[in-house]
Amino acid sequence: MKKMNLTRILAVCLSLTFGVCGTTFAKAKHTFTLGHTEPTNVSTHLAALKFAELISERTNGDIEIVIHPNSELGAAADQAQMVQSGAISMAMLPAGHVATIVPEVQIFTIPFLFPGDIHEMARIVNGPAINVLNKDFSEKDIELLAVLPHAPKQFTSNKPINVPADFKGQKIRTMASPLIVESYKLLGATPVPINYHEVYTALQLGTVDGEENPFWAIGEMKFYEVQKYIVESNHAYLATIFFMNKAMLSGLPADYRDIVIKTAHEILPYQLEAELKIDKENEEKIRAHKGTTVTVLSADAVAEFKAIMKPVKDIYIKMAGDSGKEVLETYEREMSK
């Protein structure tokens, strides 16, 4: 164990020295670390690589981004705290894991709230309302750069799920998000927060009965191998929050600050294209797997789920307070246009 930890430390030190993909950047005036929890073949990492590439180009190599994927820097909630403290510079993390610092960000975990089209979702969440949400980030010494929408989440379980009542008594793995936890309680399930990279084993051993994720995550993490049923529910998006330590961003020259903020938004089309492609490929792989049954949630069942989970909005406001209410109202106004 000590040897493995030393190896990881040396790997991190080497990556900090040599930068992204092993390239040396001797002339970089500012070196920033960017952490995330996903594998290197999904849209989060591809977006991070594109961001690093554009930032280097646009600053003539003065700013270099060193990327640490696959939870190299720790669990998601730990990385969020590390950005806040300045131990690392920036991160791309699921909204549910950032919620322990900024409760208002849980708006992205509310079931059936945002539009079904992912491009429309991206436009709305990164529109004028993002400035309202960023006030809450800024108060916590971090800056919200962009929200990267992922394909919608699906229900998975080793027990059939056709209607909300089927969740009663099931143990469901969730992120460490208070709002997601409360959402599953409304369904009569027992939510169990578990680290992302421990979910496969938890499903395999029966520690939990099911979980929720987009097709790409279910496929890349091989959850379908240890789940009998997958329900195409499209009940909520998995939104990745791209944020940076406030002092580090403020410490940059004004023109470089603008480049960082602008570039964070400009990687969205690239990320969305990669996201949809990878999600579709994994959906096809999962549907072809003989040990897993994939069904589609009926319209009547969707209506029933929406009715049961309607109180989630009120729970969100209770958790996030007046600022959360302002964020929710602002986003709802944007969606009504």
FIPA-559901 format. One record per residue (C-alpha): residue in one letter; residue number from 1; x, y, z. Coordinates in steps of 0.25 Angstrom, whole numbers, plus 2048, in hexadecimal, padded with zeros to 3 digits. Example, Ala and Ser with C-alpha at 12.3 -4.5 7.8 and 13.67 -1.06 7.14 Angstrom:
BEGIN
<seba 'a',1,<831,7EE,81F>>
<seba 's',2,<837,7FC,81D>>
# end
This chain:
BEGIN
<seba 'm',1,<800,800,800>>
<seba 'k',2,<80B,80A,804>>
<seba 'k',3,<812,806,7F6>>
<seba 'm',4,<806,809,7EF>>
<seba 'n',5,<803,816,7F6>>
<seba 'l',6,<812,81A,7F3>>
<seba 't',7,<810,817,7E4>>
<seba 'r',8,<804,820,7E3>>
<seba 'i',9,<80B,82B,7EA>>
<seba 'l',10,<817,82A,7E0>>
<seba 'a',11,<80D,829,7D4>>
<seba 'v',12,<806,836,7D9>>
<seba 'c',13,<814,83D,7DB>>
<seba 'l',14,<818,839,7CD>>
<seba 's',15,<80B,83E,7C7>>
<seba 'l',16,<80D,84B,7CE>>
<seba 't',17,<81B,84C,7C8>>
<seba 'f',18,<818,847,7BA>>
<seba 'g',19,<80A,84C,7B8>>
<seba 'v',20,<7FF,847,7B0>>
<seba 'c',21,<801,83A,7A8>>
<seba 'g',22,<810,83A,7AC>>
<seba 't',23,<814,847,7A4>>
<seba 't',24,<81E,850,7AA>>
<seba 'f',25,<819,85F,7AC>>
<seba 'a',26,<826,866,7B1>>
<seba 'k',27,<821,874,7AE>>
<seba 'a',28,<813,873,7B5>>
<seba 'k',29,<811,87E,7BF>>
<seba 'h',30,<805,878,7C5>>
<seba 't',31,<802,869,7C7>>
<seba 'f',32,<7F5,864,7CC>>
<seba 't',33,<7F0,857,7D0>>
<seba 'l',34,<7E2,852,7CB>>
<seba 'g',35,<7DD,845,7D2>>
<seba 'h',36,<7D1,83D,7CE>>
<seba 't',37,<7CC,82F,7D1>>
<seba 'e',38,<7C8,829,7C4>>
<seba 'p',39,<7D0,81F,7BB>>
<seba 't',40,<7D9,825,7AF>>
<seba 'n',41,<7CF,821,7A4>>
<seba 'v',42,<7C3,829,7A8>>
<seba 's',43,<7BE,837,7A5>>
<seba 't',44,<7C3,83D,7B2>>
<seba 'h',45,<7D1,83A,7B0>>
<seba 'l',46,<7D0,83D,7A1>>
<seba 'a',47,<7CB,84B,7A4>>
<seba 'a',48,<7D6,84D,7AF>>
<seba 'l',49,<7E0,849,7A4>>
<seba 'k',50,<7DA,853,79A>>
<seba 'f',51,<7DA,85E,7A5>>
<seba 'a',52,<7E8,85C,7A8>>
<seba 'e',53,<7EC,85C,799>>
<seba 'l',54,<7E4,869,797>>
<seba 'i',55,<7EA,870,7A3>>
<seba 's',56,<7F8,86D,79F>>
<seba 'e',57,<7F6,872,791>>
<seba 'r',58,<7EF,87F,795>>
<seba 't',59,<7F9,882,7A0>>
<seba 'n',60,<805,87E,798>>
<seba 'g',61,<808,874,7A2>>
<seba 'd',62,<808,87D,7AE>>
<seba 'i',63,<7FD,875,7B4>>
<seba 'e',64,<7FE,866,7B5>>
<seba 'i',65,<7F3,85D,7BA>>
<seba 'v',66,<7F8,850,7C0>>
<seba 'i',67,<7EC,846,7C0>>
<seba 'h',68,<7EA,83A,7CA>>
<seba 'p',69,<7DF,831,7C6>>
<seba 'n',70,<7D9,825,7CC>>
<seba 's',71,<7D9,82A,7DA>>
<seba 'e',72,<7E8,82B,7DB>>
<seba 'l',73,<7E7,836,7E4>>
<seba 'g',74,<7DC,830,7ED>>
<seba 'a',75,<7CD,82E,7EE>>
<seba 'a',76,<7C4,838,7E8>>
<seba 'a',77,<7C0,83F,7F5>>
<seba 'd',78,<7CE,83F,7F9>>
<seba 'q',79,<7D2,846,7EC>>
<seba 'a',80,<7C7,850,7EE>>
<seba 'q',81,<7CD,854,7FB>>
<seba 'm',82,<7DB,854,7F6>>
<seba 'v',83,<7D7,85F,7EB>>
<seba 'q',84,<7D1,867,7F6>>
<seba 's',85,<7DD,867,7FF>>
<seba 'g',86,<7E6,869,7F3>>
<seba 'a',87,<7ED,85B,7F4>>
<seba 'i',88,<7EA,859,7E5>>
<seba 's',89,<7E6,864,7DB>>
<seba 'm',90,<7D9,85F,7D4>>
<seba 'a',91,<7D0,853,7D3>>
<seba 'm',92,<7C5,84D,7CA>>
<seba 'l',93,<7BC,846,7D4>>
<seba 'p',94,<7AD,841,7D4>>
<seba 'a',95,<7A4,84B,7DA>>
<seba 'g',96,<7A0,842,7E5>>
<seba 'h',97,<7AE,841,7EB>>
<seba 'v',98,<7B0,850,7EB>>
<seba 'a',99,<7A3,852,7F3>>
<seba 't',100,<7AA,850,800>>
<seba 'i',101,<7B1,85E,7FE>>
<seba 'v',102,<7A6,865,7F5>>
<seba 'p',103,<798,85F,7F8>>
<seba 'e',104,<792,868,7ED>>
<seba 'v',105,<799,85F,7E3>>
<seba 'q',106,<78F,854,7E6>>
<seba 'i',107,<786,85A,7DC>>
<seba 'f',108,<78C,852,7D2>>
<seba 't',109,<788,845,7D9>>
<seba 'i',110,<779,848,7DA>>
<seba 'p',111,<772,83D,7D2>>
<seba 'f',112,<76A,841,7C6>>
<seba 'l',113,<76D,850,7C7>>
<seba 'f',114,<775,853,7BB>>
<seba 'p',115,<771,852,7AC>>
<seba 'g',116,<773,844,7A5>>
<seba 'd',117,<77C,84A,79A>>
<seba 'i',118,<78B,84A,79F>>
<seba 'h',119,<78F,856,796>>
<seba 'e',120,<783,85E,79C>>
<seba 'm',121,<787,85A,7AA>>
<seba 'a',122,<796,85F,7A7>>
<seba 'r',123,<790,86C,7A2>>
<seba 'i',124,<788,86E,7AE>>
<seba 'v',125,<791,86A,7B9>>
<seba 'n',126,<79C,872,7B3>>
<seba 'g',127,<794,87E,7B0>>
<seba 'p',128,<791,88B,7B9>>
<seba 'a',129,<78D,882,7C4>>
<seba 'i',130,<79B,87D,7C6>>
<seba 'n',131,<79F,88B,7CB>>
<seba 'v',132,<795,88A,7D6>>
<seba 'l',133,<79A,87C,7DA>>
<seba 'n',134,<7A8,881,7DA>>
<seba 'k',135,<7A6,88B,7E5>>
<seba 'd',136,<7A4,87F,7EE>>
<seba 'f',137,<7B1,879,7E9>>
<seba 's',138,<7B9,886,7EB>>
<seba 'e',139,<7B4,886,7F9>>
<seba 'k',140,<7BB,879,7FB>>
<seba 'd',141,<7C9,87D,7F5>>
<seba 'i',142,<7C6,876,7E8>>
<seba 'e',143,<7C2,87B,7DA>>
<seba 'l',144,<7B8,874,7D1>>
<seba 'l',145,<7BD,873,7C3>>
<seba 'a',146,<7B3,86B,7BC>>
<seba 'v',147,<7A9,85F,7BD>>
<seba 'l',148,<7AB,853,7B4>>
<seba 'p',149,<79E,84C,7B2>>
<seba 'h',150,<79F,83D,7B0>>
<seba 'a',151,<795,833,7AA>>
<seba 'p',152,<789,830,7B3>>
<seba 'k',153,<78A,826,7BF>>
<seba 'q',154,<783,819,7BE>>
<seba 'f',155,<77F,810,7CA>>
<seba 't',156,<786,802,7CC>>
<seba 's',157,<783,7F7,7D5>>
<seba 'n',158,<783,7E8,7D8>>
<seba 'k',159,<774,7E9,7DA>>
<seba 'p',160,<76A,7ED,7D0>>
<seba 'i',161,<766,7FC,7CF>>
<seba 'n',162,<759,800,7C8>>
<seba 'v',163,<752,809,7D1>>
<seba 'p',164,<757,811,7DD>>
<seba 'a',165,<752,807,7E7>>
<seba 'd',166,<75C,7FD,7E2>>
<seba 'f',167,<767,806,7E9>>
<seba 'k',168,<761,803,7F7>>
<seba 'g',169,<76B,7FB,800>>
<seba 'q',170,<776,7FC,7F5>>
<seba 'k',171,<784,801,7F9>>
<seba 'i',172,<789,80B,7EF>>
<seba 'r',173,<797,810,7ED>>
<seba 't',174,<797,81F,7EC>>
<seba 'm',175,<7A1,82B,7EC>>
<seba 'a',176,<7A4,832,7F9>>
<seba 's',177,<799,83C,7F5>>
<seba 'p',178,<78F,83F,800>>
<seba 'l',179,<784,842,7F6>>
<seba 'i',180,<786,835,7EE>>
<seba 'v',181,<785,82D,7FB>>
<seba 'e',182,<778,834,7FE>>
<seba 's',183,<773,831,7F0>>
<seba 'y',184,<774,822,7F2>>
<seba 'k',185,<76E,823,800>>
<seba 'l',186,<762,828,7F9>>
<seba 'l',187,<761,81C,7F1>>
<seba 'g',188,<762,813,7FD>>
<seba 'a',189,<771,80E,7FA>>
<seba 't',190,<77D,80E,803>>
<seba 'p',191,<787,818,7FD>>
<seba 'v',192,<796,813,800>>
<seba 'p',193,<7A1,81D,7FC>>
<seba 'i',194,<7AD,816,7F7>>
<seba 'n',195,<7B9,81B,7EF>>
<seba 'y',196,<7B8,819,7E0>>
<seba 'h',197,<7C4,810,7DF>>
<seba 'e',198,<7BE,807,7E9>>
<seba 'v',199,<7B0,805,7E3>>
<seba 'y',200,<7B3,7F9,7DA>>
<seba 't',201,<7B8,7F1,7E7>>
<seba 'a',202,<7AC,7F6,7EF>>
<seba 'l',203,<7A2,7F1,7E4>>
<seba 'q',204,<7A9,7E4,7E2>>
<seba 'l',205,<7A9,7E1,7F1>>
<seba 'g',206,<79B,7E5,7F3>>
<seba 't',207,<79F,7F1,7FC>>
<seba 'v',208,<795,7F9,7F4>>
<seba 'd',209,<78A,7F4,7EA>>
<seba 'g',210,<78B,7FF,7E0>>
<seba 'e',211,<790,80D,7DB>>
<seba 'e',212,<78E,818,7D1>>
<seba 'n',213,<797,81D,7C6>>
<seba 'p',214,<797,820,7B7>>
<seba 'f',215,<79A,815,7AE>>
<seba 'w',216,<7A8,819,7AC>>
<seba 'a',217,<7AB,817,7BA>>
<seba 'i',218,<7A4,80A,7BC>>
<seba 'g',219,<7AC,805,7B0>>
<seba 'e',220,<7B9,80B,7B3>>
<seba 'm',221,<7B9,806,7C1>>
<seba 'k',222,<7B3,7F9,7BD>>
<seba 'f',223,<7A7,7FA,7C7>>
<seba 'y',224,<79E,7F3,7BD>>
<seba 'e',225,<7A6,7E6,7C0>>
<seba 'v',226,<7A1,7E6,7CE>>
<seba 'q',227,<793,7EC,7CB>>
<seba 'k',228,<787,7E3,7C6>>
<seba 'y',229,<77E,7EF,7C2>>
<seba 'i',230,<781,7FD,7BC>>
<seba 'v',231,<775,806,7BA>>
<seba 'e',232,<776,811,7B0>>
<seba 's',233,<770,81C,7B9>>
<seba 'n',234,<777,829,7B5>>
<seba 'h',235,<773,82E,7C2>>
<seba 'a',236,<77F,838,7C5>>
<seba 'y',237,<78B,83D,7BF>>
<seba 'l',238,<799,83A,7C4>>
<seba 'a',239,<79F,848,7C4>>
<seba 't',240,<7AE,84A,7C6>>
<seba 'i',241,<7B2,857,7CD>>
<seba 'f',242,<7BF,85E,7C7>>
<seba 'f',243,<7C4,867,7D2>>
<seba 'm',244,<7D1,86D,7D7>>
<seba 'n',245,<7D7,873,7E3>>
<seba 'k',246,<7D3,881,7E4>>
<seba 'a',247,<7E1,887,7E9>>
<seba 'm',248,<7E8,880,7DE>>
<seba 'l',249,<7DF,885,7D3>>
<seba 's',250,<7DF,893,7D9>>
<seba 'g',251,<7EE,892,7D9>>
<seba 'l',252,<7EF,891,7CA>>
<seba 'p',253,<7F1,89E,7C1>>
<seba 'a',254,<7E3,8A3,7BD>>
<seba 'd',255,<7E5,89E,7AE>>
<seba 'y',256,<7E9,890,7B3>>
<seba 'r',257,<7DD,890,7BC>>
<seba 'd',258,<7D4,893,7B1>>
<seba 'i',259,<7DA,888,7A8>>
<seba 'v',260,<7D8,87E,7B3>>
<seba 'i',261,<7C9,881,7B5>>
<seba 'k',262,<7C6,882,7A6>>
<seba 't',263,<7CD,875,7A3>>
<seba 'a',264,<7C6,86E,7AD>>
<seba 'h',265,<7B9,871,7A6>>
<seba 'e',266,<7BF,86F,798>>
<seba 'i',267,<7C2,860,79B>>
<seba 'l',268,<7B3,85D,79D>>
<seba 'p',269,<7B0,859,78E>>
<seba 'y',270,<7BC,850,78E>>
<seba 'q',271,<7B8,84A,79B>>
<seba 'l',272,<7AA,848,797>>
<seba 'e',273,<7AE,841,78A>>
<seba 'a',274,<7B7,837,791>>
<seba 'e',275,<7AC,835,79C>>
<seba 'l',276,<7A1,831,792>>
<seba 'k',277,<7AA,828,78A>>
<seba 'i',278,<7B0,821,796>>
<seba 'd',279,<7A2,81F,79D>>
<seba 'k',280,<79C,819,790>>
<seba 'e',281,<7A8,810,78E>>
<seba 'n',282,<7A6,80B,79D>>
<seba 'e',283,<797,80A,79B>>
<seba 'e',284,<799,800,78F>>
<seba 'k',285,<7A3,7F8,797>>
<seba 'i',286,<79A,7F7,7A3>>
<seba 'r',287,<78E,7F3,79B>>
<seba 'a',288,<796,7E8,794>>
<seba 'h',289,<79A,7E2,7A1>>
<seba 'k',290,<792,7D5,7A4>>
<seba 'g',291,<792,7D6,7B3>>
<seba 't',292,<78B,7E3,7B3>>
<seba 't',293,<77D,7E7,7B0>>
<seba 'v',294,<77B,7F6,7AB>>
<seba 't',295,<76D,7FB,7AC>>
<seba 'v',296,<767,809,7AA>>
<seba 'l',297,<75F,810,7B4>>
<seba 's',298,<750,812,7B0>>
<seba 'a',299,<74A,820,7AF>>
<seba 'd',300,<740,81C,7BA>>
<seba 'a',301,<74C,818,7C3>>
<seba 'v',302,<753,825,7C0>>
<seba 'a',303,<747,82D,7C4>>
<seba 'e',304,<747,825,7D1>>
<seba 'f',305,<755,827,7D4>>
<seba 'k',306,<754,836,7D1>>
<seba 'a',307,<748,837,7DB>>
<seba 'i',308,<74F,82F,7E6>>
<seba 'm',309,<75C,837,7E4>>
<seba 'k',310,<755,845,7E3>>
<seba 'p',311,<759,848,7F2>>
<seba 'v',312,<768,848,7EE>>
<seba 'k',313,<767,857,7EA>>
<seba 'd',314,<762,85A,7F8>>
<seba 'i',315,<76D,852,7FE>>
<seba 'y',316,<777,859,7F5>>
<seba 'i',317,<773,867,7FA>>
<seba 'k',318,<773,862,808>>
<seba 'm',319,<781,85D,807>>
<seba 'a',320,<786,869,7FE>>
<seba 'g',321,<77E,874,805>>
<seba 'd',322,<77B,881,7FE>>
<seba 's',323,<787,881,7F5>>
<seba 'g',324,<782,873,7F0>>
<seba 'k',325,<774,879,7EE>>
<seba 'e',326,<77A,884,7E6>>
<seba 'v',327,<782,87A,7DD>>
<seba 'l',328,<776,871,7DB>>
<seba 'e',329,<76D,87D,7D7>>
<seba 't',330,<778,882,7CE>>
<seba 'y',331,<779,875,7C6>>
<seba 'e',332,<76A,873,7C6>>
<seba 'r',333,<769,881,7BF>>
<seba 'e',334,<773,87D,7B5>>
<seba 'm',335,<76C,870,7B2>>
<seba 's',336,<75F,877,7B0>>
<seba 'k',337,<765,880,7A5>>
# end
